[in-house]
Amino acid sequence: MRSVDGVAWAAPLHTSFVQARMQDGNFKLITLVGIDADTFAGAPAILTQGRIEDLRLPDTVIVDEWGAALMGRMTVGPDGKPRSMPLKVGDTFEVNDIQARIVGICKVRRAFTGGPFVYTTYDRAKGYTLGARRTLSFMLVEPQKGVTPAELCDRIERGTGLKAWTSDTVIWVWGERSLARNTFWWFWTNTGIPFSFGTAVLLGLFVGIAISGQTFYSFVLENLKYFAAIKAMGAGMGVIARMLFVQAFTAGLIGFGLGAGMAQGIGRAMIEKGMPPFVMYPQILWATFVLVLGISFVSAIIGIIKVSRVDAASVFRG
């Protein structure tokens, strides 16, 4: 990789799922990340405790804050009782029967899998995964000055036959070589997760349309005699249509506000409990807003059609 023209430097990166054995004998699935010991490329950017340079010491690791809290609750204190305090610098656990001593606590984003991140050097990560061959997961590459990431990706693919991506992770503006875009399509073609989520969203959409439409239609039926009376007093369908639109949109806006507020509250509760967070992008919020207005519009149209067919004189017949 370093021989490719335009590469300023390249460093290995290892990622794998392994079992960590805690002091009480329980096991926890962790995400093991092995980084280059010389450049520390791929290391966590924020350390709340310890120093990244201490990873060069024997049998050392850095654990993220959530992992330290989760694994800390699974250990046994000096008094033999379950320990409620998170792991700290100096604590130990085992990976593949090899001791891992914590020399730092970092702050990183939670993974989709929800497990702890454990950082160590690349060579030590290979020792923690004995028996596994070809443990190199990625190569982190920096382009030389004057070379764009896209140009370097082309050179790497032509020169090595390996797939190269840029570090662009903007979800809504995907580049052709964006890792986020390729990751999405990998999940789409190799797992059922996007299909399952999409099915759940569509099911919720159809149920929402049916319930809101039925509810507003029931409202119109219950008040049909009042609409007939308004027509009998000389009000045109234009006035009644505006009334129904205002009522439908008011109900829709109140429901949208309550739903968005509940989603925000649930999201914050998930984050506080250490669960993987979700991101509410403005595009999703606006799309939901437009969808709610569309449902309200359809519901109002159904009510208007029903009222338009009512004889105004029916209110005087009892």
DRENDO-1510 file (C-alpha; in Angstrom, 1 decimal, always signed):
<recs>
REC; n; res; u; v; w
REC; 1; MET; +0.0; +0.0; +0.0 .
REC; 2; ARG; +2.8; +2.4; +0.8 .
REC; 3; SER; +4.3; +1.9; -2.6 .
REC; 4; VAL; +1.3; +3.3; -4.4 .
REC; 5; ASP; +2.1; +6.7; -5.9 .
REC; 6; GLY; +0.4; +9.5; -3.9 .
REC; 7; VAL; +0.3; +7.7; -0.5 .
REC; 8; ALA; +1.8; +9.9; +2.3 .
REC; 9; TRP; +1.5; +7.1; +4.9 .
REC; 10; ALA; -0.5; +4.0; +5.5 .
REC; 11; ALA; -1.3; +2.2; +8.8 .
REC; 12; PRO; -3.0; -1.1; +9.6 .
REC; 13; LEU; -6.3; -1.3; +11.4 .
REC; 14; HIS; -7.9; -4.4; +13.0 .
REC; 15; THR; -11.5; -4.8; +14.1 .
REC; 16; SER; -13.1; -7.9; +15.4 .
REC; 17; PHE; -15.7; -9.2; +17.9 .
REC; 18; VAL; -14.1; -11.2; +20.8 .
REC; 19; GLN; -15.2; -12.3; +24.2 .
REC; 20; ALA; -13.7; -10.6; +27.3 .
REC; 21; ARG; -13.6; -12.5; +30.5 .
REC; 22; MET; -14.3; -10.4; +33.6 .
REC; 23; GLN; -13.0; -10.9; +37.1 .
REC; 24; ASP; -16.2; -12.6; +38.2 .
REC; 25; GLY; -16.0; -15.1; +35.3 .
REC; 26; ASN; -18.7; -13.6; +33.2 .
REC; 27; PHE; -18.1; -12.9; +29.6 .
REC; 28; LYS; -18.9; -9.8; +27.5 .
REC; 29; LEU; -18.7; -9.4; +23.7 .
REC; 30; ILE; -16.5; -6.5; +22.9 .
REC; 31; THR; -15.4; -4.8; +19.7 .
REC; 32; LEU; -11.6; -5.1; +19.6 .
REC; 33; VAL; -9.8; -2.4; +17.6 .
REC; 34; GLY; -6.1; -2.7; +16.9 .
REC; 35; ILE; -4.3; +0.4; +15.8 .
REC; 36; ASP; -0.8; +1.1; +14.6 .
REC; 37; ALA; +1.6; +1.6; +17.6 .
REC; 38; ASP; +3.8; +4.1; +15.7 .
REC; 39; THR; +1.3; +6.5; +14.3 .
REC; 40; PHE; -1.8; +5.7; +16.5 .
REC; 41; ALA; -3.9; +6.2; +13.3 .
REC; 42; GLY; -7.5; +5.3; +14.1 .
REC; 43; ALA; -7.1; +6.0; +17.9 .
REC; 44; PRO; -9.9; +7.6; +19.8 .
REC; 45; ALA; -9.8; +11.4; +19.6 .
REC; 46; ILE; -11.0; +12.1; +23.1 .
REC; 47; LEU; -9.4; +10.5; +26.2 .
REC; 48; THR; -11.0; +11.3; +29.6 .
REC; 49; GLN; -8.4; +9.3; +31.5 .
REC; 50; GLY; -4.9; +8.1; +30.7 .
REC; 51; ARG; -2.6; +8.7; +27.7 .
REC; 52; ILE; -2.7; +7.1; +24.2 .
REC; 53; GLU; +1.1; +6.6; +24.4 .
REC; 54; ASP; +0.6; +4.1; +27.3 .
REC; 55; LEU; -0.7; +1.6; +24.7 .
REC; 56; ARG; +2.9; +0.8; +23.9 .
REC; 57; LEU; +3.3; -0.7; +27.4 .
REC; 58; PRO; +2.7; -4.5; +27.7 .
REC; 59; ASP; -0.8; -5.9; +27.8 .
REC; 60; THR; -2.5; -2.5; +27.8 .
REC; 61; VAL; -5.9; -1.4; +26.4 .
REC; 62; ILE; -8.1; +1.6; +26.3 .
REC; 63; VAL; -11.8; +1.2; +26.9 .
REC; 64; ASP; -14.6; +3.5; +26.0 .
REC; 65; GLU; -16.8; +5.1; +28.8 .
REC; 66; TRP; -19.8; +3.0; +28.1 .
REC; 67; GLY; -17.8; -0.2; +28.0 .
REC; 68; ALA; -16.1; +0.8; +31.3 .
REC; 69; ALA; -19.5; +1.3; +32.9 .
REC; 70; LEU; -21.0; -1.9; +31.5 .
REC; 71; MET; -18.0; -4.1; +32.3 .
REC; 72; GLY; -17.6; -2.5; +35.7 .
REC; 73; ARG; -21.0; -3.6; +36.8 .
REC; 74; MET; -20.0; -7.2; +35.9 .
REC; 75; THR; -16.9; -7.3; +38.2 .
REC; 76; VAL; -16.6; -8.3; +41.8 .
REC; 77; GLY; -15.3; -5.8; +44.4 .
REC; 78; PRO; -12.8; -6.5; +47.2 .
REC; 79; ASP; -15.7; -7.3; +49.5 .
REC; 80; GLY; -16.9; -10.1; +47.2 .
REC; 81; LYS; -20.1; -8.2; +46.2 .
REC; 82; PRO; -21.0; -7.1; +42.7 .
REC; 83; ARG; -19.2; -3.9; +41.8 .
REC; 84; SER; -21.3; -0.9; +40.7 .
REC; 85; MET; -18.5; +1.4; +39.9 .
REC; 86; PRO; -17.2; +1.5; +36.3 .
REC; 87; LEU; -13.8; +0.2; +35.4 .
REC; 88; LYS; -10.9; +2.6; +35.8 .
REC; 89; VAL; -7.3; +2.9; +34.9 .
REC; 90; GLY; -5.4; +0.0; +36.4 .
REC; 91; ASP; -8.2; -2.5; +36.3 .
REC; 92; THR; -7.8; -5.7; +34.4 .
REC; 93; PHE; -9.7; -8.4; +32.5 .
REC; 94; GLU; -8.8; -11.2; +30.1 .
REC; 95; VAL; -9.2; -11.6; +26.3 .
REC; 96; ASN; -8.4; -15.1; +25.0 .
REC; 97; ASP; -6.8; -15.9; +28.4 .
REC; 98; ILE; -4.4; -13.0; +28.0 .
REC; 99; GLN; -4.5; -10.2; +30.5 .
REC; 100; ALA; -5.7; -6.8; +29.4 .
REC; 101; ARG; -4.8; -3.8; +31.7 .
REC; 102; ILE; -6.7; -0.6; +31.3 .
REC; 103; VAL; -4.5; +2.5; +30.8 .
REC; 104; GLY; -7.1; +4.9; +29.5 .
REC; 105; ILE; -10.8; +5.7; +29.1 .
REC; 106; CYS; -12.0; +7.2; +25.9 .
REC; 107; LYS; -15.2; +8.8; +24.6 .
REC; 108; VAL; -16.4; +7.5; +21.3 .
REC; 109; ARG; -19.8; +7.1; +19.5 .
REC; 110; ARG; -21.8; +4.1; +20.4 .
REC; 111; ALA; -21.7; +1.2; +17.9 .
REC; 112; PHE; -24.8; -0.2; +16.2 .
REC; 113; THR; -24.2; -3.5; +18.0 .
REC; 114; GLY; -24.1; -1.6; +21.3 .
REC; 115; GLY; -21.0; -3.4; +22.7 .
REC; 116; PRO; -18.0; -1.8; +24.3 .
REC; 117; PHE; -15.0; -0.6; +22.3 .
REC; 118; VAL; -11.5; -1.9; +23.4 .
REC; 119; TYR; -8.5; -0.3; +21.7 .
REC; 120; THR; -5.0; -1.8; +21.7 .
REC; 121; THR; -2.1; -2.0; +19.3 .
REC; 122; TYR; -2.4; -3.9; +16.1 .
REC; 123; ASP; +0.2; -6.5; +17.1 .
REC; 124; ARG; -1.4; -7.1; +20.4 .
REC; 125; ALA; -4.8; -7.4; +18.8 .
REC; 126; LYS; -3.4; -10.3; +16.7 .
REC; 127; GLY; -2.4; -12.0; +19.9 .
REC; 128; TYR; -5.9; -11.5; +21.3 .
REC; 129; THR; -7.3; -13.3; +18.3 .
REC; 130; LEU; -5.0; -16.2; +18.1 .
REC; 131; GLY; -6.2; -18.8; +15.6 .
REC; 132; ALA; -7.6; -16.2; +13.2 .
REC; 133; ARG; -5.8; -15.7; +9.9 .
REC; 134; ARG; -5.6; -12.5; +7.9 .
REC; 135; THR; -6.7; -10.3; +10.8 .
REC; 136; LEU; -6.0; -7.0; +8.9 .
REC; 137; SER; -9.4; -5.4; +8.4 .
REC; 138; PHE; -8.5; -2.0; +6.9 .
REC; 139; MET; -5.6; +0.2; +5.9 .
REC; 140; LEU; -5.8; +3.8; +6.8 .
REC; 141; VAL; -4.1; +6.0; +4.2 .
REC; 142; GLU; -3.3; +9.7; +3.9 .
REC; 143; PRO; -2.9; +11.2; +0.5 .
REC; 144; GLN; +0.1; +13.4; -0.3 .
REC; 145; LYS; -0.3; +17.1; -0.8 .
REC; 146; GLY; -1.8; +17.9; -4.2 .
REC; 147; VAL; -3.5; +14.5; -4.4 .
REC; 148; THR; -7.3; +14.3; -3.8 .
REC; 149; PRO; -8.8; +11.4; -2.0 .
REC; 150; ALA; -10.8; +10.4; -5.1 .
REC; 151; GLU; -7.6; +10.3; -7.2 .
REC; 152; LEU; -5.8; +8.2; -4.5 .
REC; 153; CYS; -8.7; +5.8; -4.4 .
REC; 154; ASP; -8.4; +5.2; -8.1 .
REC; 155; ARG; -4.6; +4.6; -7.9 .
REC; 156; ILE; -5.0; +2.2; -5.0 .
REC; 157; GLU; -7.7; +0.2; -6.8 .
REC; 158; ARG; -5.7; +0.1; -10.0 .
REC; 159; GLY; -2.4; -0.7; -8.2 .
REC; 160; THR; -3.5; -3.2; -5.6 .
REC; 161; GLY; -6.9; -4.5; -6.6 .
REC; 162; LEU; -8.3; -3.5; -3.2 .
REC; 163; LYS; -11.4; -1.5; -2.7 .
REC; 164; ALA; -10.8; +2.1; -1.5 .
REC; 165; TRP; -13.2; +4.5; +0.2 .
REC; 166; THR; -13.0; +8.1; +1.4 .
REC; 167; SER; -13.7; +9.1; +4.9 .
REC; 168; ASP; -16.8; +11.1; +3.8 .
REC; 169; THR; -19.5; +10.1; +6.2 .
REC; 170; VAL; -22.2; +12.7; +5.4 .
REC; 171; ILE; -25.3; +10.6; +5.3 .
REC; 172; TRP; -27.5; +12.8; +3.1 .
REC; 173; VAL; -24.8; +13.8; +0.7 .
REC; 174; TRP; -23.2; +10.6; -0.4 .
REC; 175; GLY; -20.1; +10.7; -2.5 .
REC; 176; GLU; -19.6; +8.0; -5.1 .
REC; 177; ARG; -16.8; +6.5; -2.9 .
REC; 178; SER; -18.3; +7.3; +0.4 .
REC; 179; LEU; -17.8; +4.6; +3.0 .
REC; 180; ALA; -21.3; +5.5; +4.5 .
REC; 181; ARG; -22.9; +4.8; +1.1 .
REC; 182; ASN; -21.1; +1.6; +0.5 .
REC; 183; THR; -21.9; +0.5; +4.1 .
REC; 184; PHE; -25.6; +1.2; +3.5 .
REC; 185; TRP; -25.7; -0.8; +0.3 .
REC; 186; TRP; -23.8; -3.7; +1.9 .
REC; 187; PHE; -26.4; -3.9; +4.7 .
REC; 188; TRP; -29.1; -3.6; +2.0 .
REC; 189; THR; -27.8; -6.5; -0.1 .
REC; 190; ASN; -26.5; -8.8; +2.6 .
REC; 191; THR; -28.8; -8.4; +5.6 .
REC; 192; GLY; -32.5; -8.0; +6.2 .
REC; 193; ILE; -32.1; -5.0; +8.5 .
REC; 194; PRO; -33.1; -2.2; +6.0 .
REC; 195; PHE; -36.0; -4.2; +4.7 .
REC; 196; SER; -37.3; -4.9; +8.2 .
REC; 197; PHE; -37.0; -1.3; +9.2 .
REC; 198; GLY; -38.7; -0.2; +5.9 .
REC; 199; THR; -41.5; -2.7; +6.4 .
REC; 200; ALA; -42.1; -1.4; +9.9 .
REC; 201; VAL; -42.2; +2.2; +8.7 .
REC; 202; LEU; -44.6; +1.4; +5.8 .
REC; 203; LEU; -46.8; -0.5; +8.2 .
REC; 204; GLY; -46.9; +2.4; +10.6 .
REC; 205; LEU; -47.7; +4.7; +7.7 .
REC; 206; PHE; -50.6; +2.7; +6.5 .
REC; 207; VAL; -52.0; +2.2; +10.0 .
REC; 208; GLY; -51.6; +5.9; +10.7 .
REC; 209; ILE; -53.5; +6.8; +7.5 .
REC; 210; ALA; -56.3; +4.4; +8.3 .
REC; 211; ILE; -56.7; +5.4; +11.9 .
REC; 212; SER; -56.5; +9.2; +11.3 .
REC; 213; GLY; -58.8; +8.9; +8.3 .
REC; 214; GLN; -61.3; +6.8; +10.2 .
REC; 215; THR; -61.2; +9.1; +13.3 .
REC; 216; PHE; -61.8; +12.2; +11.3 .
REC; 217; TYR; -64.5; +10.6; +9.3 .
REC; 218; SER; -66.2; +9.5; +12.5 .
REC; 219; PHE; -66.0; +13.1; +13.7 .
REC; 220; VAL; -67.7; +14.3; +10.6 .
REC; 221; LEU; -70.5; +11.7; +10.9 .
REC; 222; GLU; -71.1; +12.6; +14.6 .
REC; 223; ASN; -71.4; +16.3; +13.7 .
REC; 224; LEU; -73.1; +15.8; +10.3 .
REC; 225; LYS; -76.4; +17.4; +11.5 .
REC; 226; TYR; -74.5; +20.5; +12.5 .
REC; 227; PHE; -72.8; +20.8; +9.1 .
REC; 228; ALA; -76.2; +20.3; +7.5 .
REC; 229; ALA; -77.6; +23.1; +9.7 .
REC; 230; ILE; -74.8; +25.4; +8.6 .
REC; 231; LYS; -75.6; +24.6; +5.0 .
REC; 232; ALA; -79.3; +25.3; +5.7 .
REC; 233; MET; -78.4; +28.7; +7.0 .
REC; 234; GLY; -76.8; +29.6; +3.7 .
REC; 235; ALA; -73.2; +28.7; +4.1 .
REC; 236; GLY; -71.6; +27.4; +1.0 .
REC; 237; MET; -69.4; +24.4; +0.6 .
REC; 238; GLY; -66.4; +26.6; +0.4 .
REC; 239; VAL; -66.9; +27.8; +3.9 .
REC; 240; ILE; -67.5; +24.3; +5.2 .
REC; 241; ALA; -64.5; +23.0; +3.3 .
REC; 242; ARG; -62.3; +25.6; +4.9 .
REC; 243; MET; -63.7; +24.7; +8.4 .
REC; 244; LEU; -62.8; +21.0; +7.8 .
REC; 245; PHE; -59.4; +21.8; +6.5 .
REC; 246; VAL; -58.6; +24.0; +9.5 .
REC; 247; GLN; -59.9; +21.2; +11.9 .
REC; 248; ALA; -57.9; +18.5; +10.1 .
REC; 249; PHE; -54.7; +20.5; +9.9 .
REC; 250; THR; -55.0; +21.6; +13.5 .
REC; 251; ALA; -55.4; +18.0; +14.7 .
REC; 252; GLY; -52.5; +16.9; +12.4 .
REC; 253; LEU; -50.2; +19.6; +13.8 .
REC; 254; ILE; -51.0; +18.7; +17.4 .
REC; 255; GLY; -50.4; +15.1; +16.6 .
REC; 256; PHE; -47.1; +15.8; +14.9 .
REC; 257; GLY; -45.9; +17.9; +17.8 .
REC; 258; LEU; -46.8; +15.2; +20.3 .
REC; 259; GLY; -45.1; +12.5; +18.2 .
REC; 260; ALA; -41.9; +14.5; +17.6 .
REC; 261; GLY; -41.7; +15.3; +21.3 .
REC; 262; MET; -42.2; +11.7; +22.3 .
REC; 263; ALA; -39.6; +10.6; +19.9 .
REC; 264; GLN; -37.1; +13.1; +21.3 .
REC; 265; GLY; -37.9; +12.0; +24.8 .
REC; 266; ILE; -37.5; +8.3; +24.0 .
REC; 267; GLY; -34.2; +9.1; +22.2 .
REC; 268; ARG; -32.8; +11.0; +25.2 .
REC; 269; ALA; -33.9; +8.2; +27.6 .
REC; 270; MET; -32.1; +5.6; +25.4 .
REC; 271; ILE; -28.9; +7.7; +25.4 .
REC; 272; GLU; -29.0; +8.1; +29.2 .
REC; 273; LYS; -29.4; +4.4; +29.6 .
REC; 274; GLY; -26.4; +3.7; +27.4 .
REC; 275; MET; -28.4; +2.3; +24.5 .
REC; 276; PRO; -27.3; +3.0; +20.9 .
REC; 277; PRO; -28.7; +6.5; +20.0 .
REC; 278; PHE; -30.6; +7.4; +16.9 .
REC; 279; VAL; -30.2; +10.6; +14.8 .
REC; 280; MET; -33.2; +12.6; +13.9 .
REC; 281; TYR; -32.1; +14.4; +10.7 .
REC; 282; PRO; -34.0; +17.5; +9.7 .
REC; 283; GLN; -34.9; +15.9; +6.4 .
REC; 284; ILE; -36.7; +13.1; +8.2 .
REC; 285; LEU; -38.5; +15.6; +10.4 .
REC; 286; TRP; -39.6; +17.6; +7.4 .
REC; 287; ALA; -40.7; +14.5; +5.5 .
REC; 288; THR; -42.8; +13.4; +8.5 .
REC; 289; PHE; -44.3; +16.9; +8.7 .
REC; 290; VAL; -45.3; +16.8; +5.0 .
REC; 291; LEU; -46.6; +13.3; +5.4 .
REC; 292; VAL; -48.8; +14.4; +8.4 .
REC; 293; LEU; -50.1; +17.3; +6.4 .
REC; 294; GLY; -50.9; +14.9; +3.5 .
REC; 295; ILE; -52.8; +12.6; +5.8 .
REC; 296; SER; -54.7; +15.5; +7.2 .
REC; 297; PHE; -55.5; +16.7; +3.7 .
REC; 298; VAL; -56.9; +13.3; +2.6 .
REC; 299; SER; -58.9; +13.0; +5.8 .
REC; 300; ALA; -60.4; +16.5; +5.2 .
REC; 301; ILE; -61.3; +15.6; +1.6 .
REC; 302; ILE; -63.1; +12.5; +2.7 .
REC; 303; GLY; -65.1; +14.6; +5.2 .
REC; 304; ILE; -65.9; +17.2; +2.6 .
REC; 305; ILE; -67.2; +14.6; +0.2 .
REC; 306; LYS; -69.5; +13.3; +2.9 .
REC; 307; VAL; -70.8; +16.7; +3.9 .
REC; 308; SER; -71.3; +17.7; +0.2 .
REC; 309; ARG; -73.8; +14.8; -0.2 .
REC; 310; VAL; -75.9; +15.8; +2.8 .
REC; 311; ASP; -79.2; +17.4; +2.1 .
REC; 312; ALA; -79.4; +20.7; +4.1 .
REC; 313; ALA; -83.1; +20.2; +4.7 .
REC; 314; SER; -82.5; +16.9; +6.5 .
REC; 315; VAL; -81.8; +18.8; +9.7 .
REC; 316; PHE; -85.4; +20.0; +9.8 .
REC; 317; ARG; -86.8; +16.5; +9.4 .
REC; 318; GLY; -85.7; +15.4; +12.8 .
</recs>
